[in-house]
Amino acid sequence: MDNTTPKRKKRWGDRSDGRLLRSLEPFYTFIPFIMKERSDASNFFADSLDISAADAYLRQKREEGLKGIGMLHLFLAAYVRCVAQYPGINRFVAGQRVYARNDIAISMAVKRSFSLGKGETTIKVILEPTDKIEDIFRKMNVEVSKIKDSPEANGVDKVVGIFKKFPRPIFRFAVKLLYWMDYHGLIPKALLHISPFHASFFITDLGSLGIPPIYHHLYNFGTVPVFLAFGAKHKQIYTKPDGTTEIRRYIDYKIVTDERICDGHYYATAFKHIKHYLRNPHLLDEPVTPVEDVD
């Protein structure tokens, strides 16, 4: 929500990271009991993007001083803009109920080094529905720099480091306890703040590895309802309306969704708008008035 929108009072059934949606059709109350896990409710979507306009837009942004801005930031900006207009894709299912998320949280895996054997960690960035690509670029850079510039473990690594010291029976019990707490909305805010499994969506840039995108699974633990992966740039022949051809550059991307949060028509409309912004990135520089999700 923007700063001019008054915050809703927390009601019975709400969580610290989302408010319970009470006006949804009965189907949304019923379906989480049929498809109990996120893996049960996964749908798969693939598309390809002509990046002619995107490349020109990003070159302009680099000339304006945003060195290092790339397709990752463009995908994020397009997704955030879509959430601002179609907040239904920012819902999540927890405890077999559907919630509207209180913020826009992005999770991403980051390699500490591209050397084989070097581990990776995750970052989590909180964005606003009114953020433009410049805001997203700077917020992402802050979090990535924390990982690249510091040899110390971040919050996620520290928590995992504590868990790995437990004997396996205690480890299993601790994980089951986390599942139970998450089901009932009892995980502490401090842990939710760093957990990459509690976010609006997870994104991975496989283009940086030089490979095509994959269909990445959704995690049953946590609340992430969407996983987006995009791959390396590639060339292919484009046929113009007059029958002539030319070589253009494309990026393929794949999305896995939790179908319990909204229907197929809503998802399709949202995805078409994301692609519209990717094809016409200059629209992302225009101001937006965020839409609030239903009650």
ChimeraX commands (.cxc) that place a marker at each C-alpha (Angstrom):
marker #1 position 0.00,0.00,0.00 radius 0.5
marker #1 position 1.14,3.56,-0.53 radius 0.5
marker #1 position 1.76,6.02,2.27 radius 0.5
marker #1 position -1.61,7.72,1.82 radius 0.5
marker #1 position -3.57,4.55,2.48 radius 0.5
marker #1 position -4.43,4.05,6.16 radius 0.5
marker #1 position -3.26,0.77,7.63 radius 0.5
marker #1 position -5.95,-1.77,8.41 radius 0.5
marker #1 position -6.39,-2.82,12.00 radius 0.5
marker #1 position -5.32,-6.38,12.67 radius 0.5
marker #1 position -8.31,-8.68,13.02 radius 0.5
marker #1 position -8.79,-12.15,14.42 radius 0.5
marker #1 position -7.29,-14.64,11.99 radius 0.5
marker #1 position -4.74,-12.23,10.52 radius 0.5
marker #1 position -1.03,-13.02,10.58 radius 0.5
marker #1 position 1.93,-10.75,11.15 radius 0.5
marker #1 position 2.81,-11.08,7.45 radius 0.5
marker #1 position -0.68,-10.99,5.93 radius 0.5
marker #1 position -4.37,-10.39,6.47 radius 0.5
marker #1 position -6.96,-13.10,6.09 radius 0.5
marker #1 position -9.17,-12.63,3.04 radius 0.5
marker #1 position -12.77,-13.05,4.11 radius 0.5
marker #1 position -14.74,-12.08,1.00 radius 0.5
marker #1 position -13.35,-14.68,-1.42 radius 0.5
marker #1 position -15.69,-17.13,-3.11 radius 0.5
marker #1 position -16.27,-20.46,-1.28 radius 0.5
marker #1 position -13.99,-22.24,-3.77 radius 0.5
marker #1 position -10.94,-20.52,-2.24 radius 0.5
marker #1 position -11.94,-21.76,1.20 radius 0.5
marker #1 position -12.41,-25.30,-0.07 radius 0.5
marker #1 position -9.46,-25.83,-2.41 radius 0.5
marker #1 position -6.60,-25.55,0.16 radius 0.5
marker #1 position -8.07,-28.59,1.90 radius 0.5
marker #1 position -8.01,-30.57,-1.36 radius 0.5
marker #1 position -4.55,-29.39,-2.45 radius 0.5
marker #1 position -2.88,-29.24,0.94 radius 0.5
marker #1 position 0.68,-28.61,-0.23 radius 0.5
marker #1 position 2.04,-26.00,-2.60 radius 0.5
marker #1 position 3.54,-28.79,-4.68 radius 0.5
marker #1 position 0.01,-30.19,-5.17 radius 0.5
marker #1 position -1.16,-26.88,-6.64 radius 0.5
marker #1 position 1.73,-26.03,-8.96 radius 0.5
marker #1 position 1.01,-24.76,-12.47 radius 0.5
marker #1 position 3.71,-24.15,-15.06 radius 0.5
marker #1 position 3.99,-21.26,-17.51 radius 0.5
marker #1 position 6.64,-20.54,-20.17 radius 0.5
marker #1 position 7.12,-17.58,-22.50 radius 0.5
marker #1 position 9.74,-15.82,-24.61 radius 0.5
marker #1 position 10.53,-12.11,-24.79 radius 0.5
marker #1 position 11.93,-10.03,-27.64 radius 0.5
marker #1 position 14.40,-7.84,-25.74 radius 0.5
marker #1 position 15.03,-5.18,-28.40 radius 0.5
marker #1 position 13.20,-2.50,-26.41 radius 0.5
marker #1 position 14.55,-3.82,-23.09 radius 0.5
marker #1 position 18.17,-3.60,-24.26 radius 0.5
marker #1 position 17.71,0.00,-25.46 radius 0.5
marker #1 position 16.00,0.97,-22.19 radius 0.5
marker #1 position 18.70,-0.60,-20.03 radius 0.5
marker #1 position 21.46,1.05,-22.08 radius 0.5
marker #1 position 19.79,4.39,-21.41 radius 0.5
marker #1 position 19.61,3.67,-17.68 radius 0.5
marker #1 position 23.31,2.77,-17.62 radius 0.5
marker #1 position 24.13,6.03,-19.38 radius 0.5
marker #1 position 22.15,7.82,-16.66 radius 0.5
marker #1 position 24.46,6.35,-14.03 radius 0.5
marker #1 position 22.88,3.02,-13.08 radius 0.5
marker #1 position 25.95,0.92,-13.84 radius 0.5
marker #1 position 25.22,-2.78,-13.67 radius 0.5
marker #1 position 21.46,-2.55,-14.17 radius 0.5
marker #1 position 20.17,-5.49,-16.18 radius 0.5
marker #1 position 17.35,-7.84,-17.02 radius 0.5
marker #1 position 17.03,-8.98,-13.40 radius 0.5
marker #1 position 16.01,-5.49,-12.32 radius 0.5
marker #1 position 13.68,-5.14,-15.30 radius 0.5
marker #1 position 11.87,-8.39,-14.43 radius 0.5
marker #1 position 11.56,-7.24,-10.83 radius 0.5
marker #1 position 10.27,-3.80,-11.81 radius 0.5
marker #1 position 7.67,-5.32,-14.15 radius 0.5
marker #1 position 6.55,-7.78,-11.47 radius 0.5
marker #1 position 6.29,-5.10,-8.77 radius 0.5
marker #1 position 4.28,-2.87,-11.11 radius 0.5
marker #1 position 1.95,-5.80,-11.80 radius 0.5
marker #1 position 1.50,-6.47,-8.07 radius 0.5
marker #1 position 0.58,-2.81,-7.63 radius 0.5
marker #1 position -2.25,-3.23,-10.15 radius 0.5
marker #1 position -3.13,-6.90,-9.61 radius 0.5
marker #1 position -2.55,-7.54,-5.88 radius 0.5
marker #1 position -4.13,-10.99,-6.10 radius 0.5
marker #1 position -0.81,-12.44,-7.25 radius 0.5
marker #1 position 0.67,-11.28,-3.94 radius 0.5
marker #1 position -1.50,-13.56,-1.86 radius 0.5
marker #1 position -0.38,-16.72,-0.12 radius 0.5
marker #1 position -1.84,-19.84,1.48 radius 0.5
marker #1 position -0.95,-20.69,5.08 radius 0.5
marker #1 position -2.83,-22.89,7.50 radius 0.5
marker #1 position -5.17,-23.78,4.59 radius 0.5
marker #1 position -6.37,-20.17,4.39 radius 0.5
marker #1 position -5.73,-17.46,1.80 radius 0.5
marker #1 position -4.03,-14.24,2.91 radius 0.5
marker #1 position -3.12,-10.93,1.30 radius 0.5
marker #1 position 0.55,-10.23,1.95 radius 0.5
marker #1 position 1.39,-7.04,3.82 radius 0.5
marker #1 position 4.43,-6.20,1.68 radius 0.5
marker #1 position 6.23,-7.11,-1.54 radius 0.5
marker #1 position 9.13,-9.34,-0.57 radius 0.5
marker #1 position 11.56,-10.70,-3.16 radius 0.5
marker #1 position 13.82,-13.69,-2.47 radius 0.5
marker #1 position 16.82,-14.60,-4.60 radius 0.5
marker #1 position 19.76,-17.00,-4.34 radius 0.5
marker #1 position 23.18,-15.34,-4.61 radius 0.5
marker #1 position 26.48,-17.08,-5.29 radius 0.5
marker #1 position 29.26,-15.83,-3.06 radius 0.5
marker #1 position 31.63,-16.79,-5.87 radius 0.5
marker #1 position 31.29,-18.45,-9.27 radius 0.5
marker #1 position 34.04,-20.91,-8.36 radius 0.5
marker #1 position 32.88,-24.50,-8.24 radius 0.5
marker #1 position 32.40,-25.67,-4.69 radius 0.5
marker #1 position 31.67,-22.21,-3.38 radius 0.5
marker #1 position 28.32,-22.06,-1.65 radius 0.5
marker #1 position 25.40,-19.76,-2.19 radius 0.5
marker #1 position 23.08,-17.95,0.14 radius 0.5
marker #1 position 19.83,-16.04,-0.23 radius 0.5
marker #1 position 18.85,-12.43,0.01 radius 0.5
marker #1 position 15.44,-10.98,0.71 radius 0.5
marker #1 position 14.47,-7.47,-0.35 radius 0.5
marker #1 position 11.34,-5.59,0.68 radius 0.5
marker #1 position 9.94,-3.43,-2.13 radius 0.5
marker #1 position 7.13,-0.93,-2.35 radius 0.5
marker #1 position 4.37,-1.06,-5.00 radius 0.5
marker #1 position 5.37,2.46,-6.04 radius 0.5
marker #1 position 9.06,1.58,-6.50 radius 0.5
marker #1 position 10.51,2.36,-9.92 radius 0.5
marker #1 position 13.38,0.44,-11.47 radius 0.5
marker #1 position 15.94,2.86,-9.99 radius 0.5
marker #1 position 14.64,2.17,-6.48 radius 0.5
marker #1 position 14.69,-1.58,-7.05 radius 0.5
marker #1 position 18.22,-1.44,-8.48 radius 0.5
marker #1 position 19.56,0.38,-5.43 radius 0.5
marker #1 position 17.75,-1.81,-2.90 radius 0.5
marker #1 position 19.00,-4.97,-4.58 radius 0.5
marker #1 position 22.56,-3.64,-4.72 radius 0.5
marker #1 position 22.54,-2.91,-0.99 radius 0.5
marker #1 position 21.60,-6.50,-0.13 radius 0.5
marker #1 position 23.92,-8.11,-2.70 radius 0.5
marker #1 position 26.82,-5.97,-1.46 radius 0.5
marker #1 position 26.27,-7.22,2.07 radius 0.5
marker #1 position 26.85,-10.76,0.81 radius 0.5
marker #1 position 29.74,-10.03,-1.55 radius 0.5
marker #1 position 31.63,-7.67,0.76 radius 0.5
marker #1 position 31.30,-9.56,4.03 radius 0.5
marker #1 position 32.83,-12.96,4.83 radius 0.5
marker #1 position 30.40,-13.32,7.72 radius 0.5
marker #1 position 27.22,-15.37,7.44 radius 0.5
marker #1 position 23.98,-13.48,6.97 radius 0.5
marker #1 position 20.85,-14.01,9.07 radius 0.5
marker #1 position 19.65,-17.04,7.10 radius 0.5
marker #1 position 23.06,-18.72,7.24 radius 0.5
marker #1 position 23.31,-18.13,10.98 radius 0.5
marker #1 position 19.93,-19.75,11.65 radius 0.5
marker #1 position 20.79,-22.73,9.43 radius 0.5
marker #1 position 24.16,-22.97,11.15 radius 0.5
marker #1 position 22.43,-23.33,14.50 radius 0.5
marker #1 position 20.08,-26.01,13.19 radius 0.5
marker #1 position 22.86,-28.09,11.62 radius 0.5
marker #1 position 24.49,-28.49,15.04 radius 0.5
marker #1 position 21.46,-30.39,16.34 radius 0.5
marker #1 position 21.39,-34.20,16.34 radius 0.5
marker #1 position 19.07,-35.47,13.62 radius 0.5
marker #1 position 16.12,-36.34,15.92 radius 0.5
marker #1 position 16.18,-32.82,17.39 radius 0.5
marker #1 position 16.67,-31.34,13.91 radius 0.5
marker #1 position 13.57,-33.19,12.65 radius 0.5
marker #1 position 11.56,-32.06,15.67 radius 0.5
marker #1 position 12.67,-28.44,15.20 radius 0.5
marker #1 position 11.62,-28.48,11.54 radius 0.5
marker #1 position 8.25,-30.02,12.41 radius 0.5
marker #1 position 7.81,-27.34,15.05 radius 0.5
marker #1 position 8.52,-24.64,12.45 radius 0.5
marker #1 position 5.90,-26.17,10.14 radius 0.5
marker #1 position 3.38,-26.17,13.01 radius 0.5
marker #1 position 4.19,-22.57,13.93 radius 0.5
marker #1 position 3.91,-21.48,10.32 radius 0.5
marker #1 position 0.54,-23.23,9.95 radius 0.5
marker #1 position -0.79,-21.27,12.93 radius 0.5
marker #1 position 0.99,-17.99,12.10 radius 0.5
marker #1 position 3.24,-18.14,15.15 radius 0.5
marker #1 position 6.69,-17.76,13.60 radius 0.5
marker #1 position 8.36,-14.68,15.15 radius 0.5
marker #1 position 8.56,-11.56,12.99 radius 0.5
marker #1 position 12.36,-11.54,13.24 radius 0.5
marker #1 position 12.53,-14.98,11.64 radius 0.5
marker #1 position 9.93,-14.13,9.00 radius 0.5
marker #1 position 11.96,-11.05,8.11 radius 0.5
marker #1 position 15.00,-13.09,7.08 radius 0.5
marker #1 position 13.28,-16.25,5.84 radius 0.5
marker #1 position 13.56,-16.56,2.02 radius 0.5
marker #1 position 10.65,-19.01,2.17 radius 0.5
marker #1 position 8.24,-16.27,3.23 radius 0.5
marker #1 position 8.08,-13.90,0.28 radius 0.5
marker #1 position 5.96,-12.65,-2.60 radius 0.5
marker #1 position 8.02,-14.52,-5.14 radius 0.5
marker #1 position 11.39,-16.12,-5.73 radius 0.5
marker #1 position 13.45,-15.16,-8.77 radius 0.5
marker #1 position 16.54,-16.74,-10.28 radius 0.5
marker #1 position 18.75,-15.37,-13.06 radius 0.5
marker #1 position 20.04,-18.42,-14.92 radius 0.5
marker #1 position 21.26,-16.16,-17.70 radius 0.5
marker #1 position 24.19,-15.29,-15.44 radius 0.5
marker #1 position 25.11,-18.99,-15.64 radius 0.5
marker #1 position 24.68,-19.06,-19.42 radius 0.5
marker #1 position 21.85,-21.62,-19.45 radius 0.5
marker #1 position 18.13,-21.61,-20.32 radius 0.5
marker #1 position 15.52,-21.26,-17.56 radius 0.5
marker #1 position 14.12,-24.18,-15.60 radius 0.5
marker #1 position 10.77,-24.84,-13.97 radius 0.5
marker #1 position 11.82,-24.38,-10.36 radius 0.5
marker #1 position 9.65,-26.09,-7.75 radius 0.5
marker #1 position 7.70,-24.18,-5.12 radius 0.5
marker #1 position 8.60,-24.79,-1.49 radius 0.5
marker #1 position 5.97,-26.43,0.69 radius 0.5
marker #1 position 7.43,-24.69,3.73 radius 0.5
marker #1 position 6.76,-20.97,3.88 radius 0.5
marker #1 position 4.47,-18.85,1.75 radius 0.5
marker #1 position 6.14,-18.21,-1.65 radius 0.5
marker #1 position 3.40,-18.64,-4.32 radius 0.5
marker #1 position 5.43,-17.84,-7.45 radius 0.5
marker #1 position 8.90,-18.83,-8.70 radius 0.5
marker #1 position 10.26,-17.07,-11.79 radius 0.5
marker #1 position 13.37,-18.16,-13.68 radius 0.5
marker #1 position 14.81,-16.52,-16.77 radius 0.5
marker #1 position 17.68,-17.68,-18.92 radius 0.5
marker #1 position 20.49,-16.52,-21.16 radius 0.5
marker #1 position 19.93,-14.26,-24.14 radius 0.5
marker #1 position 19.75,-16.04,-27.48 radius 0.5
marker #1 position 19.20,-15.13,-31.11 radius 0.5
marker #1 position 16.48,-16.34,-33.44 radius 0.5
marker #1 position 14.96,-15.39,-36.73 radius 0.5
marker #1 position 11.95,-13.04,-36.61 radius 0.5
marker #1 position 9.53,-12.88,-39.54 radius 0.5
marker #1 position 8.09,-9.42,-40.16 radius 0.5
marker #1 position 4.51,-8.85,-41.38 radius 0.5
marker #1 position 5.81,-8.16,-44.91 radius 0.5
marker #1 position 7.50,-11.56,-45.03 radius 0.5
marker #1 position 11.08,-10.37,-44.61 radius 0.5
marker #1 position 13.19,-11.70,-41.76 radius 0.5
marker #1 position 15.77,-10.41,-39.33 radius 0.5
marker #1 position 17.71,-11.76,-36.38 radius 0.5
marker #1 position 16.54,-10.61,-32.97 radius 0.5
marker #1 position 17.57,-11.40,-29.41 radius 0.5
marker #1 position 15.24,-13.11,-26.97 radius 0.5
marker #1 position 15.09,-14.25,-23.37 radius 0.5
marker #1 position 13.02,-17.24,-22.29 radius 0.5
marker #1 position 11.41,-17.30,-18.87 radius 0.5
marker #1 position 9.41,-19.84,-16.91 radius 0.5
marker #1 position 7.07,-19.38,-13.97 radius 0.5
marker #1 position 5.68,-21.88,-11.45 radius 0.5
marker #1 position 2.60,-20.72,-9.55 radius 0.5
marker #1 position 0.41,-21.76,-6.65 radius 0.5
marker #1 position -3.03,-21.95,-8.27 radius 0.5
marker #1 position -4.84,-21.67,-4.93 radius 0.5
marker #1 position -4.32,-17.91,-4.53 radius 0.5
marker #1 position -6.19,-16.76,-7.65 radius 0.5
marker #1 position -7.81,-18.22,-10.74 radius 0.5
marker #1 position -6.27,-18.84,-14.15 radius 0.5
marker #1 position -7.86,-15.81,-15.75 radius 0.5
marker #1 position -6.37,-13.54,-13.08 radius 0.5
marker #1 position -2.92,-15.08,-13.48 radius 0.5
marker #1 position -3.15,-14.82,-17.29 radius 0.5
marker #1 position -4.12,-11.15,-17.09 radius 0.5
marker #1 position -1.27,-10.43,-14.69 radius 0.5
marker #1 position 1.29,-12.25,-16.84 radius 0.5
marker #1 position 0.16,-10.40,-19.96 radius 0.5
marker #1 position 0.67,-7.12,-18.14 radius 0.5
marker #1 position 4.13,-8.19,-16.96 radius 0.5
marker #1 position 5.09,-8.94,-20.56 radius 0.5
marker #1 position 3.57,-5.63,-21.69 radius 0.5
marker #1 position 5.90,-3.78,-19.30 radius 0.5
marker #1 position 8.88,-5.87,-20.41 radius 0.5
marker #1 position 8.12,-4.99,-24.04 radius 0.5
marker #1 position 7.48,-1.32,-23.19 radius 0.5
marker #1 position 9.83,-0.67,-20.25 radius 0.5
marker #1 position 9.50,3.12,-20.49 radius 0.5
marker #1 position 6.05,2.67,-18.91 radius 0.5
marker #1 position 7.80,1.64,-15.70 radius 0.5
marker #1 position 9.02,5.22,-15.31 radius 0.5
marker #1 position 5.47,6.48,-15.00 radius 0.5
marker #1 position 3.85,6.85,-11.54 radius 0.5
marker #1 position 1.36,4.23,-10.39 radius 0.5
marker #1 position -1.55,4.27,-7.94 radius 0.5
marker #1 position -1.54,0.92,-6.13 radius 0.5
marker #1 position -4.73,-1.12,-5.92 radius 0.5
marker #1 position -5.59,-2.80,-2.64 radius 0.5
marker #1 position -6.67,-6.43,-2.56 radius 0.5
marker #1 position -10.21,-7.43,-1.61 radius 0.5
marker #1 position -11.33,-7.61,2.00 radius 0.5
marker link #1:1,2 radius 0.2
marker link #1:2,3 radius 0.2
marker link #1:3,4 radius 0.2
marker link #1:4,5 radius 0.2
marker link #1:5,6 radius 0.2
marker link #1:6,7 radius 0.2
marker link #1:7,8 radius 0.2
marker link #1:8,9 radius 0.2
marker link #1:9,10 radius 0.2
marker link #1:10,11 radius 0.2
marker link #1:11,12 radius 0.2
marker link #1:12,13 radius 0.2
marker link #1:13,14 radius 0.2
marker link #1:14,15 radius 0.2
marker link #1:15,16 radius 0.2
marker link #1:16,17 radius 0.2
marker link #1:17,18 radius 0.2
marker link #1:18,19 radius 0.2
marker link #1:19,20 radius 0.2
marker link #1:20,21 radius 0.2
marker link #1:21,22 radius 0.2
marker link #1:22,23 radius 0.2
marker link #1:23,24 radius 0.2
marker link #1:24,25 radius 0.2
marker link #1:25,26 radius 0.2
marker link #1:26,27 radius 0.2
marker link #1:27,28 radius 0.2
marker link #1:28,29 radius 0.2
marker link #1:29,30 radius 0.2
marker link #1:30,31 radius 0.2
marker link #1:31,32 radius 0.2
marker link #1:32,33 radius 0.2
marker link #1:33,34 radius 0.2
marker link #1:34,35 radius 0.2
marker link #1:35,36 radius 0.2
marker link #1:36,37 radius 0.2
marker link #1:37,38 radius 0.2
marker link #1:38,39 radius 0.2
marker link #1:39,40 radius 0.2
marker link #1:40,41 radius 0.2
marker link #1:41,42 radius 0.2
marker link #1:42,43 radius 0.2
marker link #1:43,44 radius 0.2
marker link #1:44,45 radius 0.2
marker link #1:45,46 radius 0.2
marker link #1:46,47 radius 0.2
marker link #1:47,48 radius 0.2
marker link #1:48,49 radius 0.2
marker link #1:49,50 radius 0.2
marker link #1:50,51 radius 0.2
marker link #1:51,52 radius 0.2
marker link #1:52,53 radius 0.2
marker link #1:53,54 radius 0.2
marker link #1:54,55 radius 0.2
marker link #1:55,56 radius 0.2
marker link #1:56,57 radius 0.2
marker link #1:57,58 radius 0.2
marker link #1:58,59 radius 0.2
marker link #1:59,60 radius 0.2
marker link #1:60,61 radius 0.2
marker link #1:61,62 radius 0.2
marker link #1:62,63 radius 0.2
marker link #1:63,64 radius 0.2
marker link #1:64,65 radius 0.2
marker link #1:65,66 radius 0.2
marker link #1:66,67 radius 0.2
marker link #1:67,68 radius 0.2
marker link #1:68,69 radius 0.2
marker link #1:69,70 radius 0.2
marker link #1:70,71 radius 0.2
marker link #1:71,72 radius 0.2
marker link #1:72,73 radius 0.2
marker link #1:73,74 radius 0.2
marker link #1:74,75 radius 0.2
marker link #1:75,76 radius 0.2
marker link #1:76,77 radius 0.2
marker link #1:77,78 radius 0.2
marker link #1:78,79 radius 0.2
marker link #1:79,80 radius 0.2
marker link #1:80,81 radius 0.2
marker link #1:81,82 radius 0.2
marker link #1:82,83 radius 0.2
marker link #1:83,84 radius 0.2
marker link #1:84,85 radius 0.2
marker link #1:85,86 radius 0.2
marker link #1:86,87 radius 0.2
marker link #1:87,88 radius 0.2
marker link #1:88,89 radius 0.2
marker link #1:89,90 radius 0.2
marker link #1:90,91 radius 0.2
marker link #1:91,92 radius 0.2
marker link #1:92,93 radius 0.2
marker link #1:93,94 radius 0.2
marker link #1:94,95 radius 0.2
marker link #1:95,96 radius 0.2
marker link #1:96,97 radius 0.2
marker link #1:97,98 radius 0.2
marker link #1:98,99 radius 0.2
marker link #1:99,100 radius 0.2
marker link #1:100,101 radius 0.2
marker link #1:101,102 radius 0.2
marker link #1:102,103 radius 0.2
marker link #1:103,104 radius 0.2
marker link #1:104,105 radius 0.2
marker link #1:105,106 radius 0.2
marker link #1:106,107 radius 0.2
marker link #1:107,108 radius 0.2
marker link #1:108,109 radius 0.2
marker link #1:109,110 radius 0.2
marker link #1:110,111 radius 0.2
marker link #1:111,112 radius 0.2
marker link #1:112,113 radius 0.2
marker link #1:113,114 radius 0.2
marker link #1:114,115 radius 0.2
marker link #1:115,116 radius 0.2
marker link #1:116,117 radius 0.2
marker link #1:117,118 radius 0.2
marker link #1:118,119 radius 0.2
marker link #1:119,120 radius 0.2
marker link #1:120,121 radius 0.2
marker link #1:121,122 radius 0.2
marker link #1:122,123 radius 0.2
marker link #1:123,124 radius 0.2
marker link #1:124,125 radius 0.2
marker link #1:125,126 radius 0.2
marker link #1:126,127 radius 0.2
marker link #1:127,128 radius 0.2
marker link #1:128,129 radius 0.2
marker link #1:129,130 radius 0.2
marker link #1:130,131 radius 0.2
marker link #1:131,132 radius 0.2
marker link #1:132,133 radius 0.2
marker link #1:133,134 radius 0.2
marker link #1:134,135 radius 0.2
marker link #1:135,136 radius 0.2
marker link #1:136,137 radius 0.2
marker link #1:137,138 radius 0.2
marker link #1:138,139 radius 0.2
marker link #1:139,140 radius 0.2
marker link #1:140,141 radius 0.2
marker link #1:141,142 radius 0.2
marker link #1:142,143 radius 0.2
marker link #1:143,144 radius 0.2
marker link #1:144,145 radius 0.2
marker link #1:145,146 radius 0.2
marker link #1:146,147 radius 0.2
marker link #1:147,148 radius 0.2
marker link #1:148,149 radius 0.2
marker link #1:149,150 radius 0.2
marker link #1:150,151 radius 0.2
marker link #1:151,152 radius 0.2
marker link #1:152,153 radius 0.2
marker link #1:153,154 radius 0.2
marker link #1:154,155 radius 0.2
marker link #1:155,156 radius 0.2
marker link #1:156,157 radius 0.2
marker link #1:157,158 radius 0.2
marker link #1:158,159 radius 0.2
marker link #1:159,160 radius 0.2
marker link #1:160,161 radius 0.2
marker link #1:161,162 radius 0.2
marker link #1:162,163 radius 0.2
marker link #1:163,164 radius 0.2
marker link #1:164,165 radius 0.2
marker link #1:165,166 radius 0.2
marker link #1:166,167 radius 0.2
marker link #1:167,168 radius 0.2
marker link #1:168,169 radius 0.2
marker link #1:169,170 radius 0.2
marker link #1:170,171 radius 0.2
marker link #1:171,172 radius 0.2
marker link #1:172,173 radius 0.2
marker link #1:173,174 radius 0.2
marker link #1:174,175 radius 0.2
marker link #1:175,176 radius 0.2
marker link #1:176,177 radius 0.2
marker link #1:177,178 radius 0.2
marker link #1:178,179 radius 0.2
marker link #1:179,180 radius 0.2
marker link #1:180,181 radius 0.2
marker link #1:181,182 radius 0.2
marker link #1:182,183 radius 0.2
marker link #1:183,184 radius 0.2
marker link #1:184,185 radius 0.2
marker link #1:185,186 radius 0.2
marker link #1:186,187 radius 0.2
marker link #1:187,188 radius 0.2
marker link #1:188,189 radius 0.2
marker link #1:189,190 radius 0.2
marker link #1:190,191 radius 0.2
marker link #1:191,192 radius 0.2
marker link #1:192,193 radius 0.2
marker link #1:193,194 radius 0.2
marker link #1:194,195 radius 0.2
marker link #1:195,196 radius 0.2
marker link #1:196,197 radius 0.2
marker link #1:197,198 radius 0.2
marker link #1:198,199 radius 0.2
marker link #1:199,200 radius 0.2
marker link #1:200,201 radius 0.2
marker link #1:201,202 radius 0.2
marker link #1:202,203 radius 0.2
marker link #1:203,204 radius 0.2
marker link #1:204,205 radius 0.2
marker link #1:205,206 radius 0.2
marker link #1:206,207 radius 0.2
marker link #1:207,208 radius 0.2
marker link #1:208,209 radius 0.2
marker link #1:209,210 radius 0.2
marker link #1:210,211 radius 0.2
marker link #1:211,212 radius 0.2
marker link #1:212,213 radius 0.2
marker link #1:213,214 radius 0.2
marker link #1:214,215 radius 0.2
marker link #1:215,216 radius 0.2
marker link #1:216,217 radius 0.2
marker link #1:217,218 radius 0.2
marker link #1:218,219 radius 0.2
marker link #1:219,220 radius 0.2
marker link #1:220,221 radius 0.2
marker link #1:221,222 radius 0.2
marker link #1:222,223 radius 0.2
marker link #1:223,224 radius 0.2
marker link #1:224,225 radius 0.2
marker link #1:225,226 radius 0.2
marker link #1:226,227 radius 0.2
marker link #1:227,228 radius 0.2
marker link #1:228,229 radius 0.2
marker link #1:229,230 radius 0.2
marker link #1:230,231 radius 0.2
marker link #1:231,232 radius 0.2
marker link #1:232,233 radius 0.2
marker link #1:233,234 radius 0.2
marker link #1:234,235 radius 0.2
marker link #1:235,236 radius 0.2
marker link #1:236,237 radius 0.2
marker link #1:237,238 radius 0.2
marker link #1:238,239 radius 0.2
marker link #1:239,240 radius 0.2
marker link #1:240,241 radius 0.2
marker link #1:241,242 radius 0.2
marker link #1:242,243 radius 0.2
marker link #1:243,244 radius 0.2
marker link #1:244,245 radius 0.2
marker link #1:245,246 radius 0.2
marker link #1:246,247 radius 0.2
marker link #1:247,248 radius 0.2
marker link #1:248,249 radius 0.2
marker link #1:249,250 radius 0.2
marker link #1:250,251 radius 0.2
marker link #1:251,252 radius 0.2
marker link #1:252,253 radius 0.2
marker link #1:253,254 radius 0.2
marker link #1:254,255 radius 0.2
marker link #1:255,256 radius 0.2
marker link #1:256,257 radius 0.2
marker link #1:257,258 radius 0.2
marker link #1:258,259 radius 0.2
marker link #1:259,260 radius 0.2
marker link #1:260,261 radius 0.2
marker link #1:261,262 radius 0.2
marker link #1:262,263 radius 0.2
marker link #1:263,264 radius 0.2
marker link #1:264,265 radius 0.2
marker link #1:265,266 radius 0.2
marker link #1:266,267 radius 0.2
marker link #1:267,268 radius 0.2
marker link #1:268,269 radius 0.2
marker link #1:269,270 radius 0.2
marker link #1:270,271 radius 0.2
marker link #1:271,272 radius 0.2
marker link #1:272,273 radius 0.2
marker link #1:273,274 radius 0.2
marker link #1:274,275 radius 0.2
marker link #1:275,276 radius 0.2
marker link #1:276,277 radius 0.2
marker link #1:277,278 radius 0.2
marker link #1:278,279 radius 0.2
marker link #1:279,280 radius 0.2
marker link #1:280,281 radius 0.2
marker link #1:281,282 radius 0.2
marker link #1:282,283 radius 0.2
marker link #1:283,284 radius 0.2
marker link #1:284,285 radius 0.2
marker link #1:285,286 radius 0.2
marker link #1:286,287 radius 0.2
marker link #1:287,288 radius 0.2
marker link #1:288,289 radius 0.2
marker link #1:289,290 radius 0.2
marker link #1:290,291 radius 0.2
marker link #1:291,292 radius 0.2
marker link #1:292,293 radius 0.2
marker link #1:293,294 radius 0.2
marker link #1:294,295 radius 0.2
view
